[in-house]
Amino acid sequence: MNLVLTNVLETLVLASPKKALKFGAIVVDQLKKGRNVTIDFSGVQGVTVGFLYLLFSNIYKECGKNISKLVDVTNVPYKVKASFNYLKENYAEVSYKFSCIECNPA
């Protein structure tokens, strides 16, 4: 299932912890139904590291270790990729849990 963040959350800037948890719950629901999920960042103009941390930590907490085989991240704009890199460099536990999830650029 392809989930486009900007369509689901109706915003181009991803900063709200509440929206990170909301989107994470949608992803978890789909994963628990046995569906693979593609998180599509098309149209995203900015994202905070906090949003990414909450989103991925929550998905991992709810769905466990095989998450990297079930979740793909795509269409990450170049300027948003910096937040992903910061997360990987500074939050080792998240980076380790999602090391197999590649951020496919837009």
PyMOL commands that set and color helices and strands:
alter all, ss='L'
color gray80, all
select helices_A, chain A and resi 5-9+17-32+49-63+67-70+78-90+92-97
alter helices_A, ss='H'
color red, helices_A
select strands_A, chain A and resi 2-4+13-14+37-40+46-47+71-76+103-105
alter strands_A, ss='S'
color yellow, strands_A
deselect
rebuild
show_as cartoon
